[in-house]
């Protein structure tokens, strides 16, 4: 009598292959989710920095170093502004660094802009 079907060994090998494939898919999905969150944070941080540079350009007088926070996308972003002299006396360099946590050493973005001096 001829039996049709799989042996126990064949079933175990098939389950092992499926397990490895599913674990790889889950890992890749997790990495993609982390990457999407990182890119979202970088995008919002860049928008915050550009907004700070624009606001600085519109102000009449700005201190050389300034810190603050702003809410965007239902999160609080912490920024630090530095205004530096350049080799061209008619221009000032604006540097804005943005981070999510005020205690973080590393910034999400550092954006540089320029503005004319008020002479």
MDTraj code that builds the backbone (N, CA, C; nanometers):
import mdtraj as md
import numpy as np

residues = "UNK UNK UNK UNK UNK UNK UNK UNK UNK UNK UNK UNK UNK UNK UNK UNK UNK UNK UNK UNK UNK UNK UNK UNK UNK UNK UNK UNK UNK UNK UNK UNK UNK UNK UNK UNK UNK UNK UNK UNK UNK UNK UNK UNK UNK UNK UNK UNK UNK UNK UNK UNK UNK UNK UNK UNK UNK UNK UNK UNK UNK UNK UNK UNK UNK UNK UNK UNK UNK UNK UNK UNK UNK UNK UNK UNK UNK UNK UNK UNK UNK UNK UNK UNK UNK UNK UNK UNK UNK UNK UNK UNK UNK UNK UNK UNK UNK UNK UNK UNK UNK UNK UNK UNK UNK UNK UNK UNK UNK UNK UNK UNK UNK UNK UNK UNK UNK UNK UNK".split()
xyz = np.array([
    [0.0832, -0.1172, 0.0000],
    [0.0000, 0.0000, 0.0000],
    [0.0890, 0.1254, 0.0000],
    [0.0611, 0.2189, -0.0924],
    [0.1404, 0.3407, -0.1086],
    [0.0727, 0.4549, -0.0338],
    [0.1484, 0.5184, 0.0556],
    [0.0933, 0.6298, 0.1322],
    [0.1347, 0.7615, 0.0677],
    [0.0401, 0.8528, 0.0591],
    [0.0684, 0.9852, 0.0039],
    [0.0687, 1.0853, 0.1177],
    [0.1613, 1.1788, 0.1149],
    [0.1703, 1.2813, 0.2183],
    [0.3148, 1.3152, 0.2472],
    [0.3326, 1.3939, 0.3502],
    [0.4660, 1.4387, 0.3887],
    [0.5111, 1.3651, 0.5140],
    [0.6420, 1.3479, 0.5217],
    [0.6965, 1.2887, 0.6426],
    [0.7112, 1.3981, 0.7480],
    [0.7311, 1.3578, 0.8706],
    [0.7484, 1.4542, 0.9791],
    [0.8696, 1.5433, 0.9539],
    [0.9766, 1.4880, 0.9028],
    [1.0976, 1.5646, 0.8731],
    [1.0704, 1.6716, 0.7676],
    [0.9957, 1.6386, 0.6647],
    [0.9642, 1.7356, 0.5601],
    [0.8787, 1.8500, 0.6152],
    [0.7848, 1.8174, 0.7021],
    [0.7011, 1.9209, 0.7633],
    [0.7856, 2.0123, 0.8520],
    [0.8783, 1.9563, 0.9299],
    [0.9639, 2.0374, 1.0165],
    [1.0554, 2.1298, 0.9364],
    [1.1097, 2.0788, 0.8265],
    [1.1952, 2.1617, 0.7405],
    [1.1130, 2.2759, 0.6797],
    [0.9915, 2.2466, 0.6336],
    [0.9057, 2.3502, 0.5760],
    [0.8718, 2.4561, 0.6808],
    [0.8429, 2.4150, 0.8040],
    [0.8134, 2.5111, 0.9108],
    [0.9350, 2.5966, 0.9444],
    [1.0533, 2.5375, 0.9417],
    [1.1758, 2.6146, 0.9690],
    [1.1978, 2.7202, 0.8615],
    [1.1763, 2.6829, 0.7349],
    [1.1929, 2.7791, 0.6256],
    [1.0924, 2.8935, 0.6397],
    [0.9686, 2.8607, 0.6699],
    [0.8656, 2.9636, 0.6878],
    [0.9000, 3.0542, 0.8059],
    [0.9514, 2.9970, 0.9146],
    [0.9884, 3.0754, 1.0326],
    [1.0982, 3.1760, 0.9998],
    [1.2013, 3.1311, 0.9288],
    [1.3099, 3.2220, 0.8907],
    [1.2594, 3.3314, 0.7978],
    [1.1746, 3.2973, 0.7032],
    [1.1215, 3.3961, 0.6089],
    [1.0368, 3.5001, 0.6816],
    [0.9497, 3.4561, 0.7709],
    [0.8648, 3.5503, 0.8437],
    [0.9452, 3.6394, 0.9379],
    [1.0473, 3.5838, 1.0015],
    [1.1293, 3.6673, 1.0903],
    [1.2046, 3.7738, 1.0104],
    [1.2499, 3.7398, 0.8898],
    [1.3172, 3.8388, 0.8050],
    [1.2192, 3.9481, 0.7623],
    [1.0974, 3.9097, 0.7288],
    [0.9969, 4.0080, 0.6878],
    [0.9633, 4.1010, 0.8035],
    [0.9487, 4.0465, 0.9232],
    [0.9175, 4.1290, 1.0406],
    [1.0317, 4.2250, 1.0703],
    [1.1544, 4.1788, 1.0580],
    [1.2708, 4.2648, 1.0841],
    [1.2775, 4.3800, 0.9840],
    [1.2575, 4.3497, 0.8574],
    [1.2624, 4.4538, 0.7540],
    [1.1495, 4.5548, 0.7744],
    [1.0326, 4.5076, 0.8104],
    [0.9203, 4.5970, 0.8361],
    [0.9503, 4.6905, 0.9533],
    [1.0097, 4.6368, 1.0584],
    [1.0473, 4.7197, 1.1734],
    [1.1507, 4.8242, 1.1367],
    [1.2502, 4.7857, 1.0579],
    [1.3525, 4.8820, 1.0151],
    [1.2915, 4.9918, 0.9285],
    [1.1990, 4.9550, 0.8408],
    [1.1336, 5.0563, 0.7564],
    [1.0501, 5.1527, 0.8403],
    [0.9839, 5.1029, 0.9428],
    [0.9052, 5.1900, 1.0305],
    [0.9967, 5.2868, 1.1058],
    [1.1090, 5.2373, 1.1566],
    [1.2050, 5.3251, 1.2261],
    [1.2612, 5.4305, 1.1322],
    [1.2922, 5.3901, 1.0100],
    [1.3469, 5.4834, 0.9124],
    [1.2445, 5.5908, 0.8760],
    [1.1182, 5.5513, 0.8613],
    [1.0136, 5.6488, 0.8301],
    [0.9977, 5.7504, 0.9427],
    [1.0032, 5.7053, 1.0670],
    [0.9929, 5.7970, 1.1815],
    [1.1117, 5.8926, 1.1859],
    [1.2312, 5.8405, 1.1604],
    [1.3514, 5.9237, 1.1593],
    [1.3411, 6.0318, 1.0511],
    [1.2981, 5.9932, 0.9322],
    [1.2861, 6.0907, 0.8237],
    [1.1766, 6.1933, 0.8519],
    [1.0692, 6.1505, 0.9154],
    [0.9633, 6.2439, 0.9535],
    [1.0170, 6.3464, 1.0532],
    [1.0903, 6.2996, 1.1532],
    [1.1482, 6.3908, 1.2521],
    [1.2454, 6.4884, 1.1879],
    [1.3291, 6.4401, 1.0965],
    [1.4243, 6.5280, 1.0281],
    [1.3509, 6.6340, 0.9454],
    [1.2420, 6.5951, 0.8814],
    [1.1656, 6.6895, 0.7995],
    [1.1045, 6.7993, 0.8853],
    [1.0382, 6.7611, 0.9949],
    [0.9784, 6.8616, 1.0833],
    [1.0855, 6.9504, 1.1463],
    [1.1977, 6.8918, 1.1866],
    [1.3060, 6.9705, 1.2462],
    [1.3601, 7.0723, 1.1450],
    [1.3702, 7.0320, 1.0199],
    [1.4160, 7.1243, 0.9162],
    [1.3171, 7.2388, 0.8980],
    [1.1883, 7.2090, 0.8996],
    [1.0866, 7.3140, 0.8881],
    [1.0948, 7.4113, 1.0062],
    [1.1159, 7.3568, 1.1256],
    [1.1302, 7.4430, 1.2433],
    [1.2496, 7.5371, 1.2248],
    [1.3618, 7.4831, 1.1805],
    [1.4828, 7.5645, 1.1618],
    [1.4610, 7.6729, 1.0564],
    [1.3989, 7.6382, 0.9465],
    [1.3733, 7.7372, 0.8412],
    [1.2789, 7.8457, 0.8921],
    [1.1793, 7.8073, 0.9721],
    [1.0885, 7.9074, 1.0300],
    [1.1630, 8.0027, 1.1232],
    [1.2543, 7.9492, 1.2042],
    [1.3318, 8.0336, 1.2965],
    [1.4205, 8.1302, 1.2177],
    [1.4818, 8.0813, 1.1113],
    [1.5657, 8.1689, 1.0279],
    [1.4804, 8.2799, 0.9670],
    [1.3635, 8.2457, 0.9180],
    [1.2751, 8.3466, 0.8582],
    [1.2308, 8.4493, 0.9620],
    [1.1925, 8.4031, 1.0806],
    [1.1529, 8.4955, 1.1872],
    [1.2692, 8.5869, 1.2265],
    [1.3892, 8.5325, 1.2295],
    [1.5074, 8.6118, 1.2653],
    [1.5326, 8.7203, 1.1622],
    [1.5173, 8.6868, 1.0359],
    [1.5373, 8.7858, 0.9299],
    [1.4367, 8.8999, 0.9388],
    [1.3184, 8.8699, 0.9917],
    [1.2139, 8.9714, 1.0003],
    [1.2274, 9.0623, 1.1223],
    [1.3063, 9.0204, 1.2213],
    [1.3226, 9.1008, 1.3421],
    [1.4253, 9.2114, 1.3194],
    [1.4054, 9.3224, 1.3906],
    [1.4964, 9.4357, 1.3747],
    [1.6304, 9.4097, 1.4430],
    [1.6269, 9.3598, 1.5654],
    [1.7503, 9.3370, 1.6399],
    [1.7394, 9.2021, 1.7095],
    [1.8427, 9.1205, 1.6942],
    [1.8421, 8.9852, 1.7489],
    [1.9714, 8.9631, 1.8262],
    [1.9639, 8.9002, 1.9449],
    [2.0879, 8.8684, 2.0170],
    [2.1709, 8.7656, 1.9397],
    [2.2991, 8.7584, 1.9717],
    [2.3866, 8.6675, 1.8970],
    [2.3600, 8.5199, 1.9269],
    [2.3060, 8.4882, 2.0447],
    [2.2698, 8.3500, 2.0787],
    [2.1318, 8.3528, 2.1430],
    [2.0482, 8.2628, 2.0984],
    [1.9126, 8.2591, 2.1498],
    [1.8639, 8.1139, 2.1493],
    [1.7892, 8.0736, 2.2525],
    [1.7337, 7.9390, 2.2608],
    [1.5839, 7.9484, 2.2804],
    [1.5152, 7.8430, 2.2413],
    [1.3710, 7.8419, 2.2621],
    [1.3110, 7.7091, 2.2227],
    [1.1807, 7.7057, 2.2269],
    [1.1084, 7.5856, 2.1844],
    [0.9835, 7.6289, 2.1095],
    [0.9342, 7.5402, 2.0267],
    [0.8164, 7.5680, 1.9465],
    [0.7417, 7.4366, 1.9262],
    [0.6104, 7.4455, 1.9121],
    [0.5316, 7.3253, 1.8880],
    [0.5008, 7.3139, 1.7392],
    [0.5251, 7.1953, 1.6868],
    [0.4904, 7.1644, 1.5486],
    [0.4571, 7.0165, 1.5422],
    [0.3504, 6.9828, 1.4734],
    [0.3064, 6.8445, 1.4573],
    [0.2804, 6.7782, 1.5929],
    [0.2218, 6.8546, 1.6824],
    [0.1861, 6.8067, 1.8164],
    [0.3065, 6.7592, 1.8973],
    [0.4235, 6.8153, 1.8675],
    [0.5453, 6.7852, 1.9431],
    [0.6180, 6.9150, 1.9712],
    [0.6946, 6.9145, 2.0783],
    [0.7746, 7.0314, 2.1128],
    [0.9157, 7.0123, 2.0588],
    [0.9630, 7.1129, 1.9873],
    [1.0960, 7.1110, 1.9270],
    [1.1802, 7.2177, 1.9956],
    [1.3035, 7.1840, 2.0271],
    [1.3941, 7.2758, 2.0949],
    [1.5001, 7.3222, 1.9963],
    [1.5230, 7.4525, 1.9932],
    [1.6156, 7.5076, 1.8957],
    [1.7132, 7.6037, 1.9627],
    [1.8252, 7.6189, 1.8951],
    [1.9281, 7.7140, 1.9388],
    [1.9740, 7.7927, 1.8168],
    [1.9745, 7.9232, 1.8323],
    [2.0097, 8.0145, 1.7236],
    [2.1419, 8.0820, 1.7550],
    [2.2296, 8.0874, 1.6561],
    [2.3547, 8.1629, 1.6685],
    [2.3651, 8.2546, 1.5478],
    [2.4033, 8.3784, 1.5752],
    [2.4274, 8.4739, 1.4669],
    [2.5742, 8.5114, 1.4715],
    [2.6412, 8.4888, 1.3606],
    [2.7859, 8.5088, 1.3532],
    [2.8211, 8.6092, 1.2438],
    [2.9338, 8.6752, 1.2617],
    [2.9846, 8.7637, 1.1582],
    [3.0424, 8.6802, 1.0445],
    [3.0434, 8.7388, 0.9267],
    [3.1067, 8.6753, 0.8108],
    [3.2184, 8.7657, 0.7612],
    [3.2899, 8.7178, 0.6620],
    [3.3964, 8.7999, 0.6040],
    [3.3386, 8.9214, 0.5316],
    [3.2156, 8.9096, 0.4869],
    [3.1463, 9.0217, 0.4230],
    [3.0719, 9.0991, 0.5324],
    [3.1092, 9.2222, 0.5552],
    [3.0509, 9.2995, 0.6652],
    [2.9022, 9.3299, 0.6443],
    [2.8520, 9.3106, 0.5239],
    [2.7101, 9.3374, 0.4994],
    [2.6222, 9.2144, 0.5226],
    [2.6834, 9.1012, 0.5617],
    [2.6078, 8.9776, 0.5855],
    [2.6355, 8.9195, 0.7235],
    [2.5332, 8.8609, 0.7805],
    [2.5457, 8.7831, 0.9048],
    [2.5087, 8.6388, 0.8731],
    [2.5748, 8.5469, 0.9411],
    [2.5460, 8.4044, 0.9257],
    [2.4520, 8.3612, 1.0381],
    [2.3447, 8.2912, 1.0021],
    [2.2477, 8.2420, 1.0993],
    [2.2598, 8.0897, 1.1040],
    [2.2839, 8.0365, 1.2225],
    [2.2891, 7.8916, 1.2410],
    [2.1783, 7.8507, 1.3377],
    [2.0976, 7.7538, 1.2969],
    [1.9905, 7.7037, 1.3817],
    [2.0059, 7.5529, 1.3951],
    [2.0107, 7.5061, 1.5202],
    [2.0168, 7.3625, 1.5503],
    [1.8864, 7.3241, 1.6202],
    [1.8273, 7.2119, 1.5777],
    [1.6977, 7.1694, 1.6313],
    [1.7084, 7.0265, 1.6838],
    [1.6441, 7.0026, 1.7982],
    [1.6385, 6.8683, 1.8561],
    [1.5037, 6.8467, 1.9229],
    [1.4706, 6.7209, 1.9499],
    [1.3428, 6.6865, 2.0130],
    [1.3479, 6.6934, 2.1643],
    [1.4639, 6.6680, 2.2208],
    [1.4795, 6.6642, 2.3659],
    [1.5852, 6.7671, 2.4056],
    [1.5560, 6.8541, 2.5014],
    [1.6549, 6.9572, 2.5363],
    [1.7838, 6.9005, 2.5946],
    [1.7800, 6.7776, 2.6451],
    [1.8990, 6.7169, 2.7042],
    [1.9849, 6.6420, 2.6031],
    [1.9373, 6.6269, 2.4796],
    [2.0144, 6.5547, 2.3777],
    [2.1413, 6.6302, 2.3430],
    [2.2488, 6.5565, 2.3261],
    [2.3748, 6.6171, 2.2815],
    [2.3694, 6.6434, 2.1314],
    [2.3062, 6.5537, 2.0589],
    [2.3058, 6.5576, 1.9127],
    [2.1792, 6.6256, 1.8605],
    [2.1968, 6.7083, 1.7592],
    [2.0840, 6.7764, 1.6969],
    [2.0312, 6.6939, 1.5804],
    [1.9011, 6.7065, 1.5544],
    [1.8439, 6.6406, 1.4370],
    [1.8887, 6.7104, 1.3097],
    [1.8868, 6.8425, 1.3117],
    [1.9319, 6.9189, 1.1943],
    [2.0088, 7.0424, 1.2386],
    [2.0967, 7.0863, 1.1520],
    [2.1659, 7.2142, 1.1644],
    [2.1459, 7.2851, 1.0312],
    [2.0782, 7.3988, 1.0353],
    [2.0484, 7.4726, 0.9122],
    [2.1192, 7.6069, 0.9188],
    [2.1772, 7.6462, 0.8068],
    [2.2514, 7.7723, 0.7982],
    [2.1830, 7.8637, 0.6986],
    [2.1709, 7.9890, 0.7363],
    [2.1162, 8.0911, 0.6477],
    [2.1967, 8.2191, 0.6620],
    [2.1638, 8.3158, 0.5817],
    [2.2338, 8.4452, 0.5856],
    [2.1303, 8.5570, 0.5845],
    [2.1687, 8.6696, 0.6439],
    [2.0813, 8.7872, 0.6403],
    [2.1682, 8.9113, 0.6322],
    [2.1129, 9.0167, 0.5740],
    [2.1908, 9.1410, 0.5658],
    [2.2009, 9.2073, 0.7028],
    [2.3085, 9.2785, 0.7229],
    [2.3232, 9.3527, 0.8471],
    [2.2412, 9.4807, 0.8380],
    [2.2002, 9.5280, 0.9525],
    [2.1212, 9.6524, 0.9577],
    [2.2144, 9.7691, 0.9819],
    [2.2592, 9.8311, 0.8760],
    [2.3496, 9.9466, 0.8893],
    [2.2855, 10.0696, 0.8336],
])
top = md.Topology()
chain = top.add_chain()
for i, resn in enumerate(residues, 1):
    res = top.add_residue(resn, chain, resSeq=i)
    for name in ("N", "CA", "C"):
        top.add_atom(name, md.element.get_by_symbol(name[0]), res)
traj = md.Trajectory(xyz[None], top)
